[in-house]
Amino acid sequence: MNLGRRGPSLAERAASSGVPPSTAPSTLRGGLGGPVREQLPGRPAGAGHGRHCWVRDPPDAPGIWPGLLVEWRQREDGWHGRVAYAVVGEHGPVLVEAWLSAEQLKQG
């Protein structure tokens, strides 16, 4: 904690805000559908780390964009990743957070 301020510092808040691991697919699938990277086994809650990925043709921004994969979730239609990525906006870069299908994500 910083002296003269109330509550935890930004670094302390950031360290405690990690996304807890969930049941995720065993691999991050590449564009050809084959396994690319095995998931790290059994990390404790709060030790979540984002992984670099490439986002392919997200809504309203065709192309391939660098992104950060922060969470996996299985739905009825397959696996989806929660990603954050930046695209070119009308007045400069725009940060987007979205759930996209695993087929749209490739290891970075």
DSSP file (Angstrom, degrees, kcal/mol; ACC not computed):
  #  RESIDUE AA STRUCTURE BP1 BP2  ACC     N-H-->O    O-->H-N    N-H-->O    O-->H-N    TCO  KAPPA ALPHA  PHI   PSI    X-CA   Y-CA   Z-CA
    1    1 A M              0   0    0      0, 0.0     2,-0.3     0, 0.0     5,-0.1   0.000 360.0 360.0 360.0 143.5    0.0    0.0    0.0
    2    2 A N    >   -     0   0    0      5,-0.5     3,-1.5     1,-0.1     2,-0.1  -0.688 360.0-112.5 -86.8 137.2    1.2    3.5   -0.7
    3    3 A L  T 3  S+     0   0    0     -2,-0.3     3,-0.1     1,-0.2    -1,-0.1  -0.409 101.7  24.2 -65.9 141.4    1.5    5.9    2.2
    4    4 A G  T 3  S+     0   0    0      1,-0.3     2,-0.3    -2,-0.1    -1,-0.2   0.421 108.1  91.9  84.7  -2.8   -0.9    8.8    2.0
    5    5 A R  S <  S-     0   0    0     -3,-1.5     2,-0.4     2,-0.1    -1,-0.3  -0.917  73.1-124.1-124.1 151.9   -3.4    6.8   -0.1
    6    6 A R  S    S+     0   0    0     -2,-0.3    -4,-0.0    -3,-0.1    -3,-0.0  -0.781  70.6   2.7 -96.2 136.7   -6.3    4.6    0.9
    7    7 A G  S    S-     0   0    0     -2,-0.4    -5,-0.5    -6,-0.0    -2,-0.1  -0.150 102.3 -30.7  86.4 179.1   -6.5    1.1   -0.3
    8    8 A P        -     0   0    0      0, 0.0    -2,-0.1     0, 0.0     2,-0.0  -0.266  66.6-104.9 -71.1 156.9   -4.1   -1.1   -2.3
    9    9 A S     >  -     0   0    0      1,-0.1     4,-2.6    -4,-0.1     5,-0.2  -0.231  34.4-102.3 -72.4 168.4   -1.8    0.3   -5.0
   10   10 A L  H  > S+     0   0    0      1,-0.2     4,-2.7     2,-0.2     5,-0.2   0.901 124.4  52.3 -58.8 -41.8   -2.5   -0.1   -8.7
   11   11 A A  H  > S+     0   0    0      2,-0.2     4,-2.4     1,-0.2    -1,-0.2   0.906 110.2  47.9 -62.4 -41.7    0.1   -2.9   -8.8
   12   12 A E  H  > S+     0   0    0      2,-0.2     4,-1.5     1,-0.2    -2,-0.2   0.908 113.1  47.7 -66.4 -41.4   -1.5   -4.7   -5.9
   13   13 A R  H  < S+     0   0    0     -4,-2.6     4,-0.4     1,-0.2    -2,-0.2   0.911 112.7  49.2 -64.9 -41.4   -5.0   -4.4   -7.5
   14   14 A A  H >< S+     0   0    0     -4,-2.7     3,-1.1     1,-0.2    -2,-0.2   0.908 109.5  51.8 -64.3 -41.6   -3.7   -5.6  -10.9
   15   15 A A  H >< S+     0   0    0     -4,-2.4     3,-0.5     1,-0.2    -1,-0.2   0.827 112.6  45.5 -65.2 -31.2   -1.9   -8.6   -9.3
   16   16 A S  T 3< S+     0   0    0     -4,-1.5    -1,-0.2     1,-0.2    -2,-0.2   0.442 100.1  70.4 -92.1   1.6   -5.1   -9.7   -7.5
   17   17 A S  T <   +     0   0    0     -3,-1.1    -1,-0.2    -4,-0.4    -2,-0.1   0.276  65.1 136.9-102.9  12.2   -7.4   -9.3  -10.5
   18   18 A G    <   -     0   0    0     -3,-0.5    28,-0.1    28,-0.4    31,-0.1  -0.208  63.5-105.8 -59.1 148.2   -6.2  -12.2  -12.6
   19   19 A V        -     0   0    0     29,-0.1    -1,-0.1    27,-0.1    29,-0.1  -0.638  37.8-122.0 -75.2 123.5   -8.8  -14.3  -14.3
   20   20 A P        -     0   0    0      0, 0.0    25,-0.1     0, 0.0    -1,-0.1  -0.371  33.9 -98.8 -66.1 146.5   -9.0  -17.6  -12.4
   21   21 A P        -     0   0    0      0, 0.0     2,-0.2     0, 0.0    50,-0.0  -0.332  43.8-169.5 -64.8 146.0   -8.3  -20.7  -14.6
   22   22 A S        -     0   0    0     -3,-0.1     2,-0.7    50,-0.0    51,-0.1  -0.738  42.6 -70.3-124.4 175.8  -11.4  -22.5  -15.9
   23   23 A T  S    S+     0   0    0     -2,-0.2    51,-0.2    49,-0.1     3,-0.0  -0.609  70.1 174.1 -68.3 113.8  -11.9  -25.8  -17.6
   24   24 A A        -     0   0    0     -2,-0.7    15,-0.1     1,-0.1    50,-0.0  -0.759  38.2 -81.5-122.3 164.3  -10.4  -25.0  -20.9
   25   25 A P        -     0   0    0      0, 0.0    -1,-0.1     0, 0.0    14,-0.1  -0.312  41.5-119.7 -61.6 153.0   -9.6  -26.8  -24.1
   26   26 A S  S    S+     0   0    0     12,-0.1    13,-1.6    -3,-0.0     2,-0.3   0.677  92.4  30.2 -71.8 -15.2   -6.3  -28.8  -23.8
   27   27 A T  E    S-A   38   0A   0     11,-0.2     2,-0.7     9,-0.0    11,-0.2  -0.968  74.0-123.7-139.8 156.0   -4.9  -26.8  -26.7
   28   28 A L  E     -A   37   0A   0      9,-1.2     8,-1.0    -2,-0.3     9,-0.6  -0.916  44.7-132.9 -92.8 117.2   -5.0  -23.4  -28.4
   29   29 A R  E     -A   35   0A   0     -2,-0.7    78,-0.1     6,-0.2     2,-0.1  -0.498  14.0-142.6 -83.0 139.7   -6.0  -24.4  -31.9
   30   30 A G    >   -     0   0    0      4,-1.8     3,-1.9    -2,-0.2    75,-0.1  -0.238  38.8 -85.0 -86.8-179.0   -4.2  -22.9  -34.9
   31   31 A G  T 3  S+     0   0    0      1,-0.3    -2,-0.1     2,-0.1    -1,-0.1   0.737 127.6  53.9 -61.7 -24.7   -5.7  -22.0  -38.2
   32   32 A L  T 3  S-     0   0    0      2,-0.1    -1,-0.3     3,-0.0    -3,-0.0   0.401 115.0-112.7 -92.6   3.2   -5.4  -25.5  -39.5
   33   33 A G  S <  S+     0   0    0     -3,-1.9    -2,-0.1     1,-0.3     3,-0.1   0.423  76.2 125.2  84.9  -2.2   -7.3  -27.0  -36.6
   34   34 A G  S    S-     0   0    0      1,-0.1    -4,-1.8    -5,-0.0    -1,-0.3  -0.515  72.0 -88.7 -88.8 159.4   -4.3  -28.9  -35.2
   35   35 A P  E     +A   29   0A   0      0, 0.0    -6,-0.2     0, 0.0    -1,-0.1  -0.425  44.3 172.8 -66.8 139.0   -3.0  -28.5  -31.6
   36   36 A V  E     +     0   0A   0     -8,-1.0     2,-0.4     1,-0.3    -7,-0.1   0.755  61.6   9.8-114.2 -44.6   -0.5  -25.8  -31.2
   37   37 A R  E     -A   28   0A   0     -9,-0.6    -9,-1.2    -7,-0.0    -1,-0.3  -0.994  67.3-127.4-145.1 133.2    0.3  -25.4  -27.5
   38   38 A E  E     -A   27   0A   0     -2,-0.4   -11,-0.2   -11,-0.2     2,-0.1  -0.544  35.8-110.3 -75.4 143.8   -0.6  -27.4  -24.5
   39   39 A Q        -     0   0    0    -13,-1.6    -1,-0.1    -2,-0.2   -13,-0.0  -0.444  35.1-102.0 -72.3 146.6   -2.3  -25.6  -21.6
   40   40 A L        -     0   0    0     -2,-0.1     3,-0.4     1,-0.1     2,-0.1  -0.525  45.0-116.0 -68.0 133.2   -0.3  -25.1  -18.5
   41   41 A P  S    S-     0   0    0      0, 0.0    -1,-0.1     0, 0.0    -3,-0.0  -0.452  70.1 -17.9 -76.6 144.5   -1.5  -27.6  -15.8
   42   42 A G        -     0   0    0     -2,-0.1    -2,-0.0     1,-0.1     0, 0.0   0.724  65.7-178.5  37.3  64.2   -3.2  -26.6  -12.6
   43   43 A R        -     0   0    0     -3,-0.4    -1,-0.1     1,-0.1     3,-0.1  -0.694  32.3-109.4 -85.0 144.6   -2.5  -22.9  -11.9
   44   44 A P    >   -     0   0    0      0, 0.0     3,-2.0     0, 0.0    -1,-0.1  -0.313  45.0 -81.6 -69.9 156.9   -3.9  -21.6   -8.6
   45   45 A A  T 3  S+     0   0    0      1,-0.3   -26,-0.1   -25,-0.1   -27,-0.1  -0.269 119.0  27.6 -55.7 140.9   -6.9  -19.1   -8.7
   46   46 A G  T 3  S+     0   0    0    -28,-0.1   -28,-0.4    -3,-0.1    -1,-0.3   0.373  95.0  96.9  86.4  -5.1   -5.7  -15.6   -9.3
   47   47 A A    <   +     0   0    0     -3,-2.0    -2,-0.1   -29,-0.1   -28,-0.1   0.171  50.9 140.4-100.6  18.0   -2.6  -16.7  -11.2
   48   48 A G        -     0   0    0    -29,-0.1     2,-0.4    -5,-0.1   -29,-0.1  -0.327  30.0-170.7 -64.0 139.8   -4.3  -16.3  -14.6
   49   49 A H        -     0   0    0    -31,-0.1     2,-0.1   -30,-0.1    -2,-0.1  -0.993  20.5-121.2-131.4 139.4   -2.1  -14.9  -17.4
   50   50 A G        -     0   0    0     -2,-0.4     2,-0.4    18,-0.0    20,-0.2  -0.357  23.0-143.6 -72.3 159.2   -3.2  -13.7  -20.8
   51   51 A R  E     -B   69   0B   0     18,-2.2    18,-3.4    -2,-0.1     2,-0.1  -0.987  18.2-113.8-127.0 137.0   -1.7  -15.3  -23.9
   52   52 A H  E     +B   68   0B   0     -2,-0.4    56,-1.5    16,-0.2     2,-0.3  -0.413  46.3 161.9 -65.3 141.2   -0.9  -13.6  -27.1
   53   53 A C  E     -BC  67 107B   0     14,-2.1    14,-2.9    54,-0.2     2,-0.5  -0.948  39.3-112.3-149.7 169.6   -3.0  -14.7  -30.0
   54   54 A W  E     -BC  66 106B   0     52,-3.0    52,-1.9    -2,-0.3     2,-0.6  -0.944  25.5-146.6-108.3 130.4   -4.0  -13.5  -33.5
   55   55 A V  E     -BC  65 105B   0     10,-3.4    10,-2.5    -2,-0.5     2,-0.6  -0.863  12.7-151.2-100.1 121.0   -7.6  -12.6  -34.0
   56   56 A R  E     -B   64   0B   0     48,-3.4     8,-0.2    -2,-0.6    -2,-0.0  -0.834  63.3 -27.2-100.7 122.4   -9.0  -13.4  -37.5
   57   57 A D  S    S-     0   0    0      6,-3.5    -1,-0.2    -2,-0.6     7,-0.1   0.879  73.8-169.4  46.9  59.2  -11.8  -11.4  -39.0
   58   58 A P    >   -     0   0    0      0, 0.0     3,-1.8     0, 0.0    -1,-0.1  -0.317  42.0 -71.8 -68.3 163.0  -13.6  -10.1  -35.8
   59   59 A P  T 3  S+     0   0    0      0, 0.0    -2,-0.0     0, 0.0     0, 0.0  -0.290 118.4   4.2 -56.6 137.4  -16.9   -8.4  -36.3
   60   60 A D  T 3  S+     0   0    0     -3,-0.1    -3,-0.0     1,-0.1     0, 0.0   0.558 122.6  72.9  65.6  11.3  -16.6   -5.0  -37.9
   61   61 A A    <   -     0   0    0     -3,-1.8    -4,-0.1     2,-0.1    -1,-0.1  -0.424  68.0-164.1-151.4  71.0  -12.8   -5.2  -38.4
   62   62 A P        +     0   0    0      0, 0.0     2,-0.3     0, 0.0    -6,-0.0  -0.219  52.2  52.2 -58.6 147.7  -11.9   -7.7  -41.2
   63   63 A G  S    S-     0   0    0      2,-0.1    -6,-3.5    -5,-0.0     2,-0.5  -0.768  94.5 -57.6 123.7-170.0   -8.2   -8.8  -41.2
   64   64 A I  E     -B   56   0B   0     -2,-0.3    -8,-0.2    -8,-0.2   -10,-0.0  -0.967  51.8-176.2-117.5 126.6   -5.8  -10.3  -38.6
   65   65 A W  E     -B   55   0B   0    -10,-2.5   -10,-3.4    -2,-0.5     2,-0.2  -0.928  29.6-112.0-124.4 143.0   -5.2   -8.4  -35.4
   66   66 A P  E     +B   54   0B   0      0, 0.0    20,-0.8     0, 0.0     2,-0.3  -0.534  48.4 171.5 -70.5 140.4   -2.9   -9.0  -32.5
   67   67 A G  E     -BD  53  85B   0    -14,-2.9   -14,-2.1    -2,-0.2     2,-0.5  -0.876  36.0-121.9-143.7 174.9   -4.8   -9.9  -29.3
   68   68 A L  E     -BD  52  84B   0     16,-2.5    16,-1.9    -2,-0.3     2,-0.5  -0.976  21.5-148.2-124.8 114.6   -4.6  -11.1  -25.8
   69   69 A L  E     +BD  51  83B   0    -18,-3.4   -18,-2.2    -2,-0.5    14,-0.2  -0.725  25.1 166.8 -82.5 122.1   -6.6  -14.3  -24.9
   70   70 A V  E     +     0   0B   0     12,-3.0     2,-0.3    -2,-0.5    13,-0.2   0.590  56.7  10.3-114.5 -14.2   -7.7  -14.0  -21.3
   71   71 A E  E     - D   0  82B   0     11,-1.0    11,-2.9   -50,-0.0     2,-0.3  -0.978  53.9-144.4-165.0 148.4  -10.3  -16.8  -20.8
   72   72 A W  E     + D   0  81B   0     -2,-0.3     2,-0.3     9,-0.2     9,-0.2  -0.882  18.1 179.3-112.1 149.0  -11.8  -19.9  -22.5
   73   73 A R  E     - D   0  80B   0      7,-2.3     7,-2.6    -2,-0.3     2,-0.5  -0.970  21.5-137.1-149.3 135.8  -15.5  -21.0  -22.2
   74   74 A Q  E     + D   0  79B   0     -2,-0.3     5,-0.2   -51,-0.2     2,-0.2  -0.810  27.9 176.1 -94.4 130.8  -17.3  -23.9  -23.7
   75   75 A R  E >   - D   0  78B   0      3,-2.8     3,-1.8    -2,-0.5    -2,-0.0  -0.679  48.9 -89.6-121.0 177.0  -20.7  -23.3  -25.2
   76   76 A E  T 3  S+     0   0    0      1,-0.3     3,-0.1    -2,-0.2    -2,-0.0   0.846 127.4  47.2 -58.1 -34.5  -23.2  -25.4  -27.1
   77   77 A D  T 3  S-     0   0    0      1,-0.3    -1,-0.3     0, 0.0     2,-0.2   0.275 125.0 -85.2 -94.2  11.8  -21.6  -24.5  -30.4
   78   78 A G  E <   -D   75   0B   0     -3,-1.8    -3,-2.8    23,-0.1    -1,-0.3  -0.744  69.0 -22.1 123.0-168.3  -18.0  -25.1  -29.3
   79   79 A W  E     -D   74   0B   0     -2,-0.2    23,-2.2    -5,-0.2     2,-0.3  -0.551  51.6-171.8 -84.1 144.0  -15.1  -23.3  -27.5
   80   80 A H  E     -DE  73 101B   0     -7,-2.6    -7,-2.3    21,-0.3     2,-0.4  -0.981  10.0-146.7-133.5 146.0  -14.9  -19.5  -27.3
   81   81 A G  E     -DE  72 100B   0     19,-2.9    19,-2.6    -2,-0.3     2,-0.7  -0.908  12.7-134.2-113.7 141.1  -12.2  -17.2  -26.1
   82   82 A R  E     +DE  71  99B   0    -11,-2.9   -12,-3.0    -2,-0.4   -11,-1.0  -0.846  39.7 176.9 -89.5 119.6  -12.5  -13.9  -24.4
   83   83 A V  E     -DE  69  98B   0     15,-2.9    15,-2.4    -2,-0.7     2,-0.4  -0.891  28.6-150.3-127.0 152.9  -10.0  -11.7  -26.1
   84   84 A A  E     +DE  68  97B   0    -16,-1.9   -16,-2.5    -2,-0.3     2,-0.3  -0.987  30.0 159.4-118.3 133.2   -8.9   -8.1  -26.0
   85   85 A Y  E     -DE  67  96B   0     11,-2.6    11,-3.4    -2,-0.4     2,-0.4  -0.985  33.4-125.3-151.1 157.2   -7.5   -6.6  -29.2
   86   86 A A  E     - E   0  95B   0    -20,-0.8     2,-0.3    -2,-0.3     9,-0.2  -0.886  25.3-178.2-109.4 137.4   -6.9   -3.1  -30.8
   87   87 A V  E     - E   0  94B   0      7,-2.4     7,-2.8    -2,-0.4     2,-0.5  -0.836  38.5 -90.7-125.3 165.7   -8.3   -2.1  -34.2
   88   88 A V  E     - E   0  93B   0     -2,-0.3     2,-0.2     5,-0.2     7,-0.0  -0.676  49.1-171.1 -79.7 122.1   -7.9    1.1  -36.2
   89   89 A G  E >   - E   0  92B   0      3,-2.1     3,-1.1    -2,-0.5     5,-0.0  -0.493  39.9 -93.8-105.3 178.3  -10.8    3.5  -35.3
   90   90 A E  T 3  S+     0   0    0      1,-0.3    -2,-0.0    -2,-0.2    -1,-0.0   0.838 126.4  28.0 -61.1 -34.9  -12.0    6.7  -36.8
   91   91 A H  T 3  S-     0   0    0      1,-0.4    -1,-0.3     2,-0.0    -3,-0.0   0.063 132.2 -65.3-116.9  23.8   -9.9    8.8  -34.3
   92   92 A G  E <  S-E   89   0B   0     -3,-1.1    -3,-2.1     2,-0.0    -1,-0.4  -0.787  90.6  -5.6 125.2-169.2   -7.1    6.3  -33.6
   93   93 A P  E     -E   88   0B   0      0, 0.0     2,-0.4     0, 0.0    -5,-0.2  -0.258  56.2-158.7 -62.8 144.3   -6.7    2.9  -32.0
   94   94 A V  E     -E   87   0B   0     -7,-2.8    -7,-2.4    -5,-0.0     2,-0.5  -0.994  10.7-138.8-125.8 128.3   -9.8    1.3  -30.3
   95   95 A L  E     -E   86   0B   0     -2,-0.4     2,-0.4    -9,-0.2    -9,-0.2  -0.760  23.5-170.0 -88.4 128.2   -9.5   -1.4  -27.7
   96   96 A V  E     -E   85   0B   0    -11,-3.4   -11,-2.6    -2,-0.5     2,-0.4  -0.944  12.7-166.5-120.4 138.4  -12.1   -4.1  -28.1
   97   97 A E  E     +E   84   0B   0     -2,-0.4     2,-0.3   -13,-0.2   -13,-0.2  -0.996  27.6 149.7-121.2 129.2  -13.0   -7.0  -25.7
   98   98 A A  E     -E   83   0B   0    -15,-2.4   -15,-2.9    -2,-0.4     2,-0.6  -0.990  48.8-114.3-155.2 157.9  -15.1   -9.8  -27.2
   99   99 A W  E     +E   82   0B   0     -2,-0.3     2,-0.3   -17,-0.2   -17,-0.2  -0.890  43.2 177.7 -93.1 123.2  -16.0  -13.5  -27.0
  100  100 A L  E     -E   81   0B   0    -19,-2.6   -19,-2.9    -2,-0.6     5,-0.0  -0.920  33.2 -97.5-127.5 153.7  -14.9  -15.1  -30.3
  101  101 A S  E >   -E   80   0B   0     -2,-0.3     3,-1.8   -21,-0.2     4,-0.3  -0.306  34.6-114.6 -66.8 153.0  -15.0  -18.7  -31.5
  102  102 A A  G >  S+     0   0    0    -23,-2.2     3,-1.6     1,-0.3    -1,-0.1   0.798 114.3  66.7 -58.7 -29.6  -11.8  -20.7  -31.3
  103  103 A E  G 3  S+     0   0    0    -24,-0.3    -1,-0.3     1,-0.3   -70,-0.1   0.745  97.4  54.3 -64.8 -22.3  -11.7  -20.9  -35.1
  104  104 A Q  G <  S+     0   0    0     -3,-1.8   -48,-3.4   -49,-0.1     2,-0.4   0.468  99.4  76.4 -88.9  -2.1  -11.1  -17.1  -35.1
  105  105 A L  E <   -C   55   0B   0     -3,-1.6     2,-0.4    -4,-0.3   -50,-0.2  -0.904  55.6-178.3-116.4 137.9   -8.1  -17.4  -32.7
  106  106 A K  E     -C   54   0B   0    -52,-1.9   -52,-3.0    -2,-0.4   -76,-0.2  -0.988  38.4 -94.1-133.5 143.0   -4.6  -18.5  -33.6
  107  107 A Q  E      C   53   0B   0     -2,-0.4   -54,-0.2   -54,-0.2   -76,-0.1  -0.215 360.0 360.0 -54.0 141.6   -1.5  -18.9  -31.3
  108  108 A G              0   0    0    -56,-1.5   -55,-0.2   -41,-0.1    -1,-0.1   0.431 360.0 360.0 -96.7 360.0    0.7  -15.8  -31.4
